[in-house]
């Protein structure tokens, strides 16, 4: 499974818009907030690996 890195670009209700930081992509990735750690906020950096998101520094 590929490891991916994201930054929370925007939070809109029950959804978060993620920007990929390990690859150049113009589109934001929309994810239900229920799938993300509770402590996220705009600007939070995330690692996605093995179908889970984890907050990183």
C-alpha positions as CSV (number, residue, x, y, z in Angstrom):
1,X,0.0,0.0,0.0
2,X,1.3,3.4,-1.0
3,X,1.9,6.0,1.8
4,X,0.5,9.4,1.0
5,X,0.9,12.8,2.7
6,X,-1.8,15.5,2.9
7,X,-2.5,18.9,4.5
8,X,-6.0,19.9,5.5
9,X,-6.8,22.8,3.1
10,X,-10.3,23.5,4.3
11,X,-13.0,22.1,6.5
12,X,-16.6,22.4,5.4
13,X,-19.1,20.8,7.8
14,X,-18.8,17.0,7.8
15,X,-16.1,17.1,5.1
16,X,-12.4,18.0,4.9
17,X,-10.6,19.0,1.7
18,X,-7.1,17.6,1.6
19,X,-4.2,18.8,-0.5
20,X,-1.6,16.2,-1.4
21,X,1.9,17.4,-0.3
22,X,4.1,14.5,-1.6
23,X,3.0,14.9,-5.2
24,X,2.0,17.9,-7.3
25,X,-1.8,17.8,-7.7
26,X,-4.1,20.8,-8.3
27,X,-7.3,19.1,-7.2
28,X,-8.3,18.8,-3.5
29,X,-9.3,15.4,-2.2
30,X,-12.6,15.4,-0.3
31,X,-12.9,13.1,2.8
32,X,-15.6,12.6,5.4
33,X,-14.4,14.0,8.7
34,X,-15.5,10.8,10.4
35,X,-12.6,9.0,8.7
36,X,-10.0,11.5,10.0
37,X,-8.6,12.0,13.5
38,X,-10.8,14.2,15.6
39,X,-8.1,16.8,16.4
40,X,-7.7,18.0,12.8
41,X,-7.9,21.7,11.8
42,X,-7.0,23.6,8.7
43,X,-3.3,23.3,8.2
44,X,-3.0,19.9,9.9
45,X,-0.6,17.5,8.2
46,X,-1.7,13.9,7.7
47,X,-0.2,10.6,6.7
48,X,-2.4,8.1,4.9
49,X,-1.2,4.5,5.2
50,X,-3.0,1.1,5.4
51,X,-6.4,2.8,5.1
52,X,-5.9,5.1,8.1
53,X,-5.1,8.8,8.5
54,X,-2.6,9.9,11.2
55,X,-1.6,13.4,12.3
56,X,2.1,14.1,11.7
57,X,4.3,17.1,12.6
